[in-house]
């Protein structure tokens, strides 16, 4: 796929510590990049397949519960996140009953940024900047570290706009500690994101929205230094049958209704609920991380395992190390 340089909208300055321009995949923009490319024939592999039912054999993927041509998904997801960008935190509050804030605190605390000295971090699908801000605050407050830096990367300019506005209220604004870059997580240009560059790669509630999870993982592996850590926080699969039933009822009945009330946008919230159900369960996603080359824990949950469930699996933290 040919890359092209995309100029960001004029709402942002062009200084180095502010929103930077990055080449994009010219095929489309989406948002919060990230999600799965499984098809009905191969959902466990997480990759897109040929639609054998089509005469042209066009590649298809999932957009929520719908099957769509692969090339359309980025635009569809982009539209969702352009719609919800200004109310993104409200959206996550609705999706998690507000608990996403605690999950994100836990996520960053487990990674201990700054514990071993300044780190160069990249937060992908991180447009609103909430993970980046937690990383910088944790390093500063726990380890008096004012040198750790975060590149916030997102394919959606509206999400980056929200993050930039958030950081204007902080001490990190207009400093080398944070930069905002628009790029596709599946194909980050080497000129802007060199191989073996970052100590920590984070992606929170974003990877399920990308067209190709394997491509995202491949890029994560490329840009991390040897010894660098990949860490993903994502809505996942609830294992307790009773909790699963209650969560499904809340997800499909209440969340779209809240979307209508809070944002006047039922369809976007309906997609987000469906996208969670299409995301691979924990063991399958852990295997995808390992298949990308990362060293993970054993293929089970908990201590010594490849992932940690939060709140019975409503969300999970996955980690891997590039050796």
Secondary structure, 3 states (H helix, E strand, C coil): CCEEECCCCCCCCCCCCCEECCEEECCCCCCCCECCCCCCCCHHHCCCEECCCCCCCCEEEEECCEEEEHHHHHHHHHHHHHHHHHHHHHHHHHHHCCCHHHHHHHHHHHHCCCCCCCCEEEEECCCCCHHHHHHHHHHHHHHCCCCCEEEEEECCHHHHHHHHHHHCCCCCCCCCCEEEEECCCCCCCCCCCCCCCEEEEEEECCCCECCCHHHHHHHHHHHEEEEEEEEEEEECCCCCHHHHHHHHHHHHHHHHHHHHHHHCCHHHHHHHHHHHHHCCCHHHHHHHHHHCCCECCEEEECCCEEEEEEHHHCEEEEEEECC
